[in-house]
C-alpha cells in the first residue's frame, strides 16, 4: 500500500514540475497533504494528492464528522482519546527533498460534531517538543487552521503532537500540510526563526486557496475572505502588469479586489494575538489601484499606523501592486490595531487589497514532555527505507 502511495506522489510531483517549468523558473517544489482519519488516498482540487495518515502515527482512531463540509479533507479526522505522550505524527525530514529548508506547515481542525456531543474541544498543538499553538475549535463553526513557517534544519525528525489540556476535551486533527517556502517569498523573515501566521486576508474578495495545476496560488497559502469595515466598500482593482515581480508573489485573484473608505475616515483592521506579552511581528500590506481615477492629478497616499504609531506612508500607483513589509514591529495583545489613513497630501481616501501578519514563535520546550524522542522510537525501519527510496527517485528525476 505504501509503495502505491509513493507512485501516486511521484506522478503528482512530475505534473507539478511541468507546471513549474511552464509558469515560473524559480518554482521547484512539491508539497505533502495529509488527510487525517481518511482510509483512502485521493486526488483533490487542482491535482493535490491527499495521503492517509496511517504511516505517520501509531495512535488515535479514525472518525467521520456528522456535519459535513464542502472540503472533503475536513470530513474525516483522527481523535486521540488515550492521553499519553504518544499522540504524535512523526516525519523524517529526509522525506522533504528540496533546496529550501524553510517549510510552511499547516494543521487543520474541524470538529463537525463527530462524537454527537456538541462539545468542541480546546487542546495544545506541539511541534518537535515545543508549543506551537492552543487550538480552540469552538471559535468558529468551520475549519480552524494553524500555520507556521519552520526551518527543517533544526532536526532530522519532525513531530506534530496533540496534547490534552482540559478534562473531558479530547484532541483531534483533520489535516496536515507541508509546503517548501522558496527564498523569494518573505525575504525579511529570519530563516533560523519560526513564525506563526496570525492573519492572511483577501480584502474585498472571496477565499483563495490551494496550490496545484489550475490555480493562481502556487504556494498553498489560504487567503481568507476579510471582513469589510462598515465605512468601506468593495471595489475592483487592477493587478500588477508585471505580477512575477511583486514581492511575495500574491495570486492575481487577490489583487483584483480591494476595500476603500467611502468617507474621509481611516480604515481600521484588528488582529487578535494569542498572548498579551510584547512580541515581534511581521506585516505585509498589499495595495493596488482602480482602473481610473476621478481626476488626472488625484493621488492616493496611505499612512500605515500600528497600534497608534505611524510606521510608513505608501502611494498607490495605477496598474501596479505596492507591497509594504514592516519587520520587526513590536506589538502586544490582546489585539493589534491597524489604521490606514489618508495622508495629508492625499486627495483620495485610503484603500487596501490584502494583508498578512506573522509573529515570531520561539516554540518554547514544554516541561516534562519529550514527544520527539518517544515518537522516534515508533518510526518503523521499513517506513523510513521506503521514504529514502522515494527521496532518491525524486533526486534522480530532478
C-alpha positions as CSV (number, residue, x, y, z in Angstrom):
1,X,0.0,0.0,0.0
2,X,2.8,2.4,0.9
3,X,4.6,1.8,-2.5
4,X,1.3,2.6,-4.3
5,X,1.1,5.9,-2.4
6,X,4.7,6.7,-3.4
7,X,3.9,6.0,-7.1
8,X,1.0,8.4,-6.8
9,X,3.2,11.1,-5.2
10,X,5.8,10.7,-8.0
11,X,3.0,11.2,-10.6
12,X,1.8,14.3,-8.9
13,X,5.4,15.5,-8.5
14,X,6.1,15.2,-12.2
15,X,2.9,17.1,-13.1
16,X,3.8,19.9,-10.6
17,X,7.3,20.0,-12.1
18,X,5.9,20.5,-15.5
19,X,3.6,23.3,-14.2
20,X,6.6,24.9,-12.5
21,X,8.7,24.9,-15.7
22,X,5.8,26.4,-17.6
23,X,4.9,29.1,-15.1
24,X,8.0,30.2,-13.0
25,X,11.6,29.2,-13.3
26,X,12.0,29.7,-9.5
27,X,9.2,27.3,-8.6
28,X,10.7,23.9,-7.8
29,X,8.8,22.2,-5.1
30,X,6.1,19.7,-4.2
31,X,4.0,19.6,-1.1
32,X,2.6,16.9,1.1
33,X,-1.1,16.9,2.0
34,X,-2.2,14.5,4.8
35,X,-6.0,13.8,5.2
36,X,-6.0,12.6,8.8
37,X,-8.6,9.9,9.6
38,X,-9.1,9.0,5.9
39,X,-8.6,5.4,4.8
40,X,-8.0,6.1,1.1
41,X,-5.6,8.2,-0.8
42,X,-7.3,10.6,-3.3
43,X,-6.5,13.4,-5.7
44,X,-8.3,16.6,-4.6
45,X,-8.8,20.0,-6.3
46,X,-6.1,21.3,-8.5
47,X,-4.3,17.9,-8.5
48,X,-3.4,18.0,-4.8
49,X,-2.9,14.4,-3.6
50,X,-4.3,13.8,-0.2
51,X,-2.4,10.9,1.5
52,X,-3.7,9.0,4.5
53,X,-2.0,9.4,7.9
54,X,-1.7,5.7,8.8
55,X,2.1,5.6,8.1
56,X,2.9,8.5,10.3
57,X,1.3,7.7,13.7
58,X,0.8,4.7,15.9
59,X,-2.2,6.0,17.9
60,X,-5.6,7.5,17.5
61,X,-8.9,6.4,16.0
62,X,-10.4,7.4,12.6
63,X,-13.7,9.2,12.7
64,X,-16.3,10.7,10.3
65,X,-17.9,14.1,11.1
66,X,-21.6,14.4,11.3
67,X,-21.8,18.0,10.0
68,X,-20.3,17.6,6.5
69,X,-18.1,20.3,4.9
70,X,-17.6,21.1,1.2
71,X,-13.9,20.4,1.7
72,X,-13.6,16.6,1.6
73,X,-10.5,16.5,3.7
74,X,-12.4,18.1,6.6
75,X,-15.0,15.3,6.8
76,X,-12.6,12.8,8.4
77,X,-10.4,13.2,11.5
78,X,-8.2,11.3,13.9
79,X,-9.1,11.5,17.5
80,X,-6.7,10.7,20.4
81,X,-8.7,9.5,23.4
82,X,-5.7,7.8,25.0
83,X,-3.9,10.6,26.8
84,X,-0.3,9.6,26.6
85,X,2.8,11.2,25.2
86,X,2.4,9.1,22.0
87,X,-0.4,11.2,20.4
88,X,2.0,12.3,17.7
89,X,2.8,12.2,14.0
90,X,6.4,11.5,13.0
91,X,8.0,12.6,9.8
92,X,11.7,12.1,8.9
93,X,13.0,15.3,7.4
94,X,14.5,13.2,4.7
95,X,11.1,13.0,3.1
96,X,11.3,16.7,2.2
97,X,13.9,16.6,-0.5
98,X,14.0,20.3,-1.5
99,X,16.6,23.0,-1.9
100,X,15.0,25.2,0.7
101,X,15.0,24.3,4.4
102,X,12.0,26.6,5.2
103,X,8.6,24.9,5.2
104,X,5.1,26.2,5.7
105,X,3.4,23.6,8.0
106,X,-0.4,23.9,8.4
107,X,-2.6,21.9,10.7
108,X,-6.4,21.9,10.1
109,X,-9.1,21.1,12.6
110,X,-12.8,20.6,12.0
111,X,-14.9,19.2,14.9
112,X,-18.1,18.7,12.9
113,X,-19.7,17.2,16.0
114,X,-18.1,13.8,15.2
115,X,-18.9,12.5,18.6
116,X,-22.5,13.8,18.8
117,X,-21.8,15.7,22.0
118,X,-21.8,19.3,20.5
119,X,-18.7,20.0,22.7
120,X,-15.8,21.3,20.5
121,X,-12.6,20.9,22.5
122,X,-9.6,23.1,23.3
123,X,-6.1,21.5,23.4
124,X,-2.4,22.2,22.6
125,X,-0.5,21.7,19.4
126,X,3.2,20.9,19.7
127,X,5.9,20.9,17.1
128,X,9.2,19.0,17.9
129,X,8.5,19.1,21.6
130,X,7.7,22.9,21.7
131,X,4.3,24.5,22.0
132,X,3.1,25.7,18.6
133,X,-0.4,26.9,19.4
134,X,-3.5,26.5,21.5
135,X,-6.3,25.0,19.4
136,X,-9.8,26.3,20.2
137,X,-12.2,24.6,17.9
138,X,-15.2,26.5,19.4
139,X,-14.0,29.8,17.9
140,X,-15.9,29.2,14.6
141,X,-18.2,26.7,13.0
142,X,-15.9,25.9,10.1
143,X,-12.3,24.6,10.0
144,X,-9.7,26.1,12.3
145,X,-6.2,26.4,10.8
146,X,-2.8,26.9,12.5
147,X,0.1,27.7,10.2
148,X,3.8,28.1,10.9
149,X,7.0,28.9,8.9
150,X,9.6,26.4,10.2
151,X,13.2,25.6,9.4
152,X,13.8,21.8,8.9
153,X,17.5,22.1,9.6
154,X,16.8,22.1,13.3
155,X,16.1,18.3,13.5
156,X,16.4,15.1,11.5
157,X,12.9,14.2,12.7
158,X,9.7,16.2,12.7
159,X,6.9,15.5,15.2
160,X,3.5,17.1,15.4
161,X,1.7,16.2,18.7
162,X,-1.8,16.8,20.1
163,X,-1.9,17.3,23.9
164,X,-5.0,17.3,26.1
165,X,-5.2,20.3,28.4
166,X,-8.8,20.1,29.8
167,X,-10.6,17.2,31.4
168,X,-13.1,15.6,29.0
169,X,-11.9,17.5,26.0
170,X,-10.2,15.1,23.6
171,X,-7.7,16.4,21.0
172,X,-8.1,15.5,17.3
173,X,-6.8,16.6,13.9
174,X,-8.2,16.8,10.4
175,X,-5.3,17.7,8.1
176,X,-1.6,18.3,7.9
177,X,0.0,20.1,5.0
178,X,3.7,20.8,4.2
179,X,4.9,23.1,1.6
180,X,8.5,24.4,1.0
181,X,8.9,28.1,1.1
182,X,11.1,29.5,-1.7
183,X,13.7,32.1,-0.7
184,X,12.0,34.7,-2.9
185,X,9.0,34.7,-0.5
186,X,9.0,36.7,2.7
187,X,12.7,37.5,2.4
188,X,12.6,39.6,5.6
189,X,11.7,36.5,7.8
190,X,14.8,35.2,9.5
191,X,15.3,31.7,8.1
192,X,16.5,30.5,11.6
193,X,13.4,31.6,13.4
194,X,9.9,30.2,13.4
195,X,6.9,32.4,12.6
196,X,3.3,31.8,13.3
197,X,0.7,33.1,10.8
198,X,-2.0,35.2,12.6
199,X,-3.9,36.5,9.6
200,X,-3.9,36.4,5.8
201,X,-6.8,38.2,4.3
202,X,-8.1,38.9,0.8
203,X,-9.8,42.2,1.5
204,X,-12.7,42.8,-0.8
205,X,-12.7,39.3,-2.3
206,X,-13.5,35.7,-1.6
207,X,-11.3,33.0,-0.3
208,X,-8.3,31.9,-2.5
209,X,-6.6,28.6,-1.7
210,X,-4.6,25.6,-2.8
211,X,-1.6,25.0,-4.9
212,X,-1.9,22.8,-8.0
213,X,-2.4,22.8,-11.7
214,X,-5.5,25.0,-12.0
215,X,-4.8,27.8,-9.6
216,X,-3.2,31.2,-9.2
217,X,-1.9,30.4,-5.7
218,X,1.3,28.4,-6.2
219,X,2.4,28.1,-2.6
220,X,-0.7,26.5,-0.9
221,X,-1.5,29.7,1.0
222,X,-5.1,30.3,2.2
223,X,-6.2,33.9,1.7
224,X,-9.4,34.1,3.7
225,X,-12.2,36.5,3.0
226,X,-11.6,39.6,5.0
227,X,-14.3,41.5,6.9
228,X,-15.2,44.8,5.2
229,X,-15.5,47.6,7.8
230,X,-18.7,49.5,7.9
231,X,-17.2,52.6,6.4
232,X,-15.8,50.8,3.4
233,X,-17.0,49.3,0.1
234,X,-15.6,46.6,-2.0
235,X,-14.1,47.7,-5.4
236,X,-12.4,46.1,-8.4
237,X,-8.8,46.9,-8.8
238,X,-6.1,46.1,-11.5
239,X,-3.4,43.6,-10.8
240,X,0.2,44.5,-11.4
241,X,1.1,44.3,-15.1
242,X,4.4,42.6,-14.0
243,X,2.9,40.2,-11.5
244,X,6.0,38.0,-11.4
245,X,8.0,40.9,-9.9
246,X,5.7,41.6,-7.0
247,X,7.1,40.8,-3.6
248,X,5.8,37.5,-2.0
249,X,4.1,36.6,-5.4
250,X,0.4,37.2,-4.4
251,X,-2.1,35.5,-6.6
252,X,-3.9,37.5,-9.2
253,X,-7.4,36.9,-7.8
254,X,-6.4,38.5,-4.6
255,X,-5.1,41.7,-6.4
256,X,-8.4,42.1,-8.3
257,X,-10.4,43.1,-5.3
258,X,-9.9,45.7,-2.6
259,X,-11.7,47.8,0.0
260,X,-11.8,51.6,0.0
261,X,-13.1,54.0,2.6
262,X,-16.3,55.7,1.4
263,X,-15.9,58.5,3.9
264,X,-12.9,60.6,5.0
265,X,-12.4,58.2,7.9
266,X,-9.5,55.8,8.1
267,X,-9.8,52.0,7.5
268,X,-9.4,50.2,10.8
269,X,-8.4,46.5,10.9
270,X,-7.9,44.4,14.0
271,X,-5.9,41.2,14.6
272,X,-6.2,39.0,17.7
273,X,-3.0,38.0,19.4
274,X,-2.8,34.6,21.3
275,X,-0.9,36.2,24.2
276,X,-0.7,39.8,25.6
277,X,3.1,39.8,26.0
278,X,5.1,42.1,23.7
279,X,6.3,40.2,20.7
280,X,7.9,40.7,17.3
281,X,5.6,40.8,14.3
282,X,5.9,40.8,10.5
283,X,3.4,42.7,8.4
284,X,2.9,42.5,4.7
285,X,0.4,45.0,3.2
286,X,-0.7,44.9,-0.5
287,X,-2.0,47.9,-2.3
288,X,-3.4,48.1,-5.9
289,X,-5.4,50.8,-7.6
290,X,-8.6,51.4,-9.6
291,X,-8.6,51.2,-13.4
292,X,-9.0,55.0,-13.4
293,X,-9.1,57.9,-11.0
294,X,-11.8,60.7,-10.8
295,X,-9.2,63.3,-11.8
296,X,-5.9,63.0,-13.6
297,X,-4.0,64.7,-10.8
298,X,-5.6,62.8,-8.0
299,X,-3.3,61.0,-5.6
300,X,-3.8,58.1,-3.1
301,X,-1.2,58.2,-0.3
302,X,-1.9,56.0,2.7
303,X,-0.4,56.3,6.2
304,X,0.1,52.9,7.9
305,X,-0.3,53.0,11.6
306,X,0.2,50.0,14.0
307,X,-1.3,50.5,17.5
308,X,-1.4,54.2,17.0
309,X,2.2,54.5,15.8
310,X,2.9,55.9,12.3
311,X,5.0,53.3,10.5
312,X,5.2,54.2,6.8
313,X,3.4,56.0,4.0
314,X,2.7,54.4,0.6
315,X,1.4,55.9,-2.6
316,X,-0.8,53.7,-4.7
317,X,0.0,53.6,-8.4
318,X,-2.0,52.7,-11.5
319,X,-1.7,49.2,-12.7
320,X,0.9,48.3,-10.1
321,X,0.9,46.4,-6.8
322,X,2.8,48.1,-4.0
323,X,3.9,45.8,-1.1
324,X,4.9,47.3,2.2
325,X,6.8,45.0,4.7
326,X,7.1,46.0,8.3
327,X,9.5,43.9,10.3
328,X,10.3,43.8,13.1
329,X,7.3,45.6,14.6
330,X,6.8,45.1,18.4
331,X,3.2,44.5,19.3
332,X,1.3,43.4,22.4
333,X,-2.1,41.8,22.9
334,X,-4.8,41.0,23.1
335,X,-5.4,42.9,19.9
336,X,-3.3,44.6,17.2
337,X,-5.0,47.7,15.7
338,X,-4.1,48.6,12.1
339,X,-5.2,52.0,10.9
340,X,-4.9,53.1,7.2
341,X,-5.4,56.8,6.9
342,X,-5.3,59.2,4.0
343,X,-2.1,61.2,4.1
344,X,-2.5,65.0,4.5
345,X,-1.3,65.4,0.9
346,X,-3.7,62.7,-0.5
347,X,-6.8,63.7,-2.5
348,X,-8.3,60.2,-2.4
349,X,-9.4,58.0,0.6
350,X,-7.3,55.0,1.8
351,X,-7.6,51.7,0.1
352,X,-6.1,48.3,0.7
353,X,-6.0,45.0,-1.2
354,X,-4.6,42.3,1.2
355,X,-2.7,41.8,4.4
356,X,-0.6,39.2,6.1
357,X,0.5,39.2,9.7
358,X,3.1,36.8,11.3
359,X,4.6,36.7,14.8
360,X,7.8,35.2,16.0
361,X,7.4,31.8,17.7
362,X,10.2,30.5,19.8
363,X,8.5,27.1,20.2
364,X,9.5,27.0,23.9
365,X,10.1,23.5,25.1
366,X,7.2,22.0,27.1
367,X,8.3,20.9,30.6
368,X,8.0,17.2,31.3
369,X,7.4,16.4,27.6
370,X,9.7,14.7,25.2
371,X,7.4,13.8,22.4
372,X,10.0,13.8,19.7
373,X,12.1,11.1,21.4
374,X,9.0,8.9,22.2
375,X,7.7,9.1,18.7
376,X,11.0,8.5,17.0
377,X,11.1,5.0,18.6
378,X,7.9,4.2,16.8
379,X,9.1,5.1,13.3
380,X,9.4,1.7,11.6
381,X,12.5,0.8,9.6
382,X,10.5,-0.2,6.6
383,X,8.7,3.1,6.5
384,X,12.0,5.0,6.7
385,X,13.6,2.9,4.0
386,X,10.6,3.5,1.7
387,X,10.8,7.2,2.3
388,X,14.5,7.1,1.5
389,X,13.9,5.3,-1.8
390,X,11.3,7.9,-2.7
391,X,13.8,10.7,-2.0
392,X,16.4,9.0,-4.2
393,X,13.9,8.7,-7.0
394,X,12.9,12.3,-6.8
395,X,16.5,13.5,-6.7
396,X,17.3,11.4,-9.8
397,X,14.3,12.9,-11.6
398,X,15.3,16.5,-10.7
